[in-house]
Amino acid sequence: GVDSYDAIILAVPHEQFISGGAQALRAFLHPNGVLFDMKSVFEAKDSDLRL
């Protein structure tokens, strides 16, 4: 859809982005989209890449 992204980079853990969990963010991704958790907010199994 219009609001589908190839990647989401979580660089700052603002509450409005993390409160719904990783699945809430994944709802905005294309089927093969990537969730990059730079702050390790979510468990490793919930993100595709993390620092």
NORUR-V296623 format. One record per residue. N is the residue number from 0. SS is DSSP state (a for helix, b for strand, c for the rest). NEAR is the number of other C-alpha atoms within 12 Angstrom. D_FIRST is the distance of its C-alpha to the first C-alpha in Angstrom with 1 decimal. Layout:
BEGIN
n ss near d_first
N SS NEAR D_FIRST
N SS NEAR D_FIRST
END
This chain:
BEGIN
n ss near d_first
0 c 10 0.0
1 c 8 3.8
2 c 13 5.4
3 c 17 5.4
4 b 19 8.8
5 b 20 11.5
6 b 23 14.1
7 b 30 15.3
8 b 28 19.0
9 b 29 20.9
10 c 18 23.9
11 c 16 25.2
12 c 20 25.2
13 c 13 24.6
14 a 11 25.0
15 a 13 21.9
16 a 23 19.8
17 a 23 22.1
18 c 14 23.2
19 c 16 20.4
20 a 22 21.0
21 a 30 19.1
22 a 20 17.0
23 a 18 15.7
24 a 30 14.6
25 a 30 13.2
26 c 23 10.8
27 c 23 8.9
28 b 23 9.4
29 b 18 8.3
30 b 14 10.9
31 b 15 13.5
32 b 20 12.9
33 b 26 16.1
34 b 37 17.4
35 b 30 20.6
36 b 30 22.9
37 c 20 25.6
38 c 20 27.6
39 c 23 27.8
40 c 28 26.7
41 c 27 25.3
42 c 20 27.3
43 a 17 27.1
44 a 15 25.6
45 a 21 22.5
46 c 28 21.6
47 c 23 21.3
48 b 23 23.6
49 b 21 25.9
50 c 17 29.1
END
